[in-house]
């Protein structure tokens, strides 16, 4: 009976040692997983921050271009205004049209085959 008891005691530490090795590998795997996920999280946050700065710059460009467009539209409207056209036409020394006379056409067709 002592022999079987010694044999039993001999195997017990070996099983305990295997469970320690399994826990060691499990702990290493968990630590490595957390490290990789942490690095991926930092990279993602960094990328989102850069995109936020780029978006803010683009929004400021949009507002600048909108104000420039409004200024250009004001210049175009001023150039096309009736008062502006009259003053430029007066400077050309053109004759004003008073009566328009249309010539009557005998034949209403334009082209014949």
C-alpha positions in Angstrom: 0.0 0.0 0.0 2.8 2.4 0.6 4.1 1.8 -2.8 0.8 2.9 -4.4 0.6 5.9 -2.1 4.1 7.0 -3.1 3.1 6.5 -6.7 0.0 8.6 -6.2 2.1 11.4 -4.5 4.6 11.2 -7.3 1.9 12.0 -9.9 0.2 14.8 -8.0 3.0 17.4 -8.3 3.3 16.7 -12.0 -0.3 17.5 -12.6 0.0 20.6 -10.5 3.1 21.6 -12.4 1.2 21.2 -15.8 -1.6 23.4 -14.6 1.0 26.0 -13.6 2.4 25.9 -17.1 -1.0 26.2 -18.7 -1.8 29.2 -16.5 1.6 30.7 -17.3 0.8 30.4 -21.1 -2.7 31.7 -20.5 -1.4 34.7 -18.6 1.2 35.4 -21.3 -1.5 35.1 -24.0 -3.8 37.5 -22.2 -1.0 40.0 -21.6 0.0 39.9 -25.3 -3.6 40.2 -26.4 -4.1 43.3 -24.2 -0.9 44.8 -25.4 -1.9 44.3 -29.1 -5.4 45.6 -28.5 -4.0 48.6 -26.6 -1.6 49.5 -29.5 -4.5 49.1 -32.0 -6.6 51.4 -29.9 -3.9 54.1 -29.8 -3.4 53.9 -33.5 -7.1 54.2 -34.1 -7.5 57.2 -31.8 -4.5 58.9 -33.4 -6.0 58.4 -36.9 -9.3 59.8 -35.8 -7.6 62.8 -34.3 -5.8 63.5 -37.6 -9.0 63.1 -39.5 -10.7 65.6 -37.1 -8.0 68.2 -37.8 -8.3 67.6 -41.5 -12.1 68.0 -41.3 -11.8 71.2 -39.3 -9.4 72.6 -42.0 -11.8 71.7 -44.8 -14.7 73.3 -43.0 -12.7 76.5 -42.6 -11.9 76.4 -46.4 -15.6 75.9 -47.2 -16.5 79.0 -45.2 -13.7 81.0 -46.9 -14.8 79.9 -50.3 -18.5 80.7 -49.5 -17.6 84.2 -48.5 -15.4 84.6 -51.6 -18.3 83.3 -53.8 -20.7 85.9 -52.3 -18.2 88.7 -53.0 -17.8 87.5 -56.6 -21.6 87.4 -57.0 -21.9 90.9 -55.8 -19.3 92.0 -58.4 -21.1 90.2 -61.1 -24.5 91.7 -60.1 -23.0 95.2 -60.0 -21.5 94.7 -63.5 -24.8 93.4 -64.9 -27.0 96.1 -63.2 -29.1 98.4 -65.4 -27.4 101.5 -64.1 -24.0 100.1 -64.9 -25.0 99.0 -68.4 -26.6 102.5 -69.1 -23.4 104.3 -68.1 -21.2 102.1 -70.2 -23.6 102.3 -73.2 -23.6 106.1 -72.9 -19.8 106.1 -73.1 -20.0 104.2 -76.5 -21.8 107.1 -78.2 -24.4 104.9 -79.7 -27.7 106.1 -81.2 -30.9 105.2 -79.3 -33.5 103.2 -81.2 -36.8 104.9 -81.5 -39.0 103.2 -84.1 -38.6 99.7 -85.4 -39.9 98.9 -88.9 -40.2 95.4 -90.0 -40.1 94.5 -93.7 -43.0 92.4 -94.8 -42.1 89.1 -96.5 -44.0 87.9 -99.5 -43.2 84.3 -99.1 -43.3 82.7 -95.7 -41.2 79.7 -96.6 -37.5 79.9 -95.9 -36.2 77.1 -97.9 -37.6 75.1 -100.8 -36.7 71.6 -102.1 
